[in-house]
Amino acid sequence: MSKTLSYIGLCRKAGKLVPGTQLATEAVRAGKAVLCVLSCDASDNTAKRIKDSCSYHGVGCVVLRSTSEELGSALGRESIAAAAVTDPGFAEMIKRSL
């Protein structure tokens, strides 16, 4: 597991991560998200939805080198294409690890 995925898993355990495309989009719209992460194999529709929402609301968005299965595994789920980080400290740590 990469360092970035370890940080994302730690973020989830701390309760500072919103997993899933729908919930991440809602967190961005509500002003709670600081950073969104996308898996490298997220569908075009999912990627556009998250990126457009982040762009409109001024939230950072990064695409990981990890697949949705790898991201899901780091979060204790089967497969996750997108997630939102709600803590600035974790967001900065994740960005630096990329």
PLY file of the C-alpha trace (Angstrom):
ply
format ascii 1.0
element vertex 98
property float x
property float y
property float z
element edge 97
property int vertex1
property int vertex2
end_header
0.00 0.00 0.00
1.33 3.42 -0.91
1.96 6.18 1.60
-0.90 8.21 0.11
-3.38 5.37 0.63
-2.11 4.94 4.19
-2.78 8.62 4.88
-6.26 8.32 3.37
-6.95 5.28 5.58
-5.73 7.20 8.64
-7.98 10.10 7.64
-10.97 7.72 7.52
-10.14 6.31 10.95
-10.01 9.85 12.33
-13.50 10.52 10.93
-12.26 13.23 8.56
-13.14 11.49 5.27
-16.43 11.28 3.37
-16.33 8.20 1.09
-18.34 7.81 -2.11
-19.17 10.03 -5.05
-22.59 11.20 -3.85
-21.49 11.95 -0.28
-18.27 13.62 -1.46
-20.24 15.87 -3.82
-22.61 16.80 -1.00
-19.65 17.60 1.30
-18.17 19.89 -1.36
-21.50 21.68 -1.85
-21.96 22.07 1.92
-18.51 23.65 2.27
-17.18 20.84 4.46
-14.66 19.35 2.00
-11.09 20.65 1.75
-9.84 18.15 -0.85
-11.38 15.49 -3.07
-9.52 12.38 -4.19
-10.40 10.35 -7.28
-9.19 6.90 -8.26
-7.36 6.68 -11.57
-10.08 4.44 -13.02
-13.09 6.53 -11.98
-15.67 6.74 -14.73
-15.73 9.83 -16.92
-19.09 10.83 -15.48
-17.88 10.49 -11.88
-14.65 12.38 -12.57
-16.51 15.20 -14.33
-19.08 15.44 -11.56
-16.46 15.67 -8.80
-14.09 17.97 -10.72
-16.87 20.36 -11.76
-18.22 20.56 -8.22
-14.72 21.14 -6.79
-13.95 23.78 -9.39
-17.20 25.65 -8.75
-16.78 25.62 -4.96
-13.00 26.23 -4.89
-12.03 22.85 -3.46
-8.85 21.05 -4.48
-9.14 17.79 -6.40
-6.43 15.19 -7.04
-6.40 12.00 -9.09
-4.57 9.15 -7.40
-2.40 6.55 -9.11
-4.50 3.92 -7.34
-7.52 2.08 -8.70
-10.95 2.20 -7.09
-10.34 -1.27 -5.64
-7.07 -0.12 -4.02
-8.72 3.04 -2.67
-11.64 0.99 -1.38
-9.28 -1.45 0.30
-7.54 1.42 2.11
-10.96 2.53 3.38
-12.18 -0.93 4.36
-14.64 -1.11 1.49
-14.83 -3.07 -1.74
-14.47 -0.24 -4.25
-14.50 3.57 -3.93
-14.04 5.94 -6.88
-14.11 9.24 -4.96
-13.85 10.61 -1.44
-13.70 14.02 0.24
-11.25 15.01 2.98
-12.72 17.42 5.55
-9.58 18.25 7.55
-6.98 20.76 6.22
-4.09 18.96 7.95
-4.90 15.61 6.36
-5.51 17.30 3.00
-2.07 18.88 3.09
-0.45 15.60 4.12
-2.15 13.76 1.23
-1.16 16.44 -1.30
2.48 16.32 -0.15
2.58 12.53 -0.48
1.63 12.80 -4.15
0 1
1 2
2 3
3 4
4 5
5 6
6 7
7 8
8 9
9 10
10 11
11 12
12 13
13 14
14 15
15 16
16 17
17 18
18 19
19 20
20 21
21 22
22 23
23 24
24 25
25 26
26 27
27 28
28 29
29 30
30 31
31 32
32 33
33 34
34 35
35 36
36 37
37 38
38 39
39 40
40 41
41 42
42 43
43 44
44 45
45 46
46 47
47 48
48 49
49 50
50 51
51 52
52 53
53 54
54 55
55 56
56 57
57 58
58 59
59 60
60 61
61 62
62 63
63 64
64 65
65 66
66 67
67 68
68 69
69 70
70 71
71 72
72 73
73 74
74 75
75 76
76 77
77 78
78 79
79 80
80 81
81 82
82 83
83 84
84 85
85 86
86 87
87 88
88 89
89 90
90 91
91 92
92 93
93 94
94 95
95 96
96 97
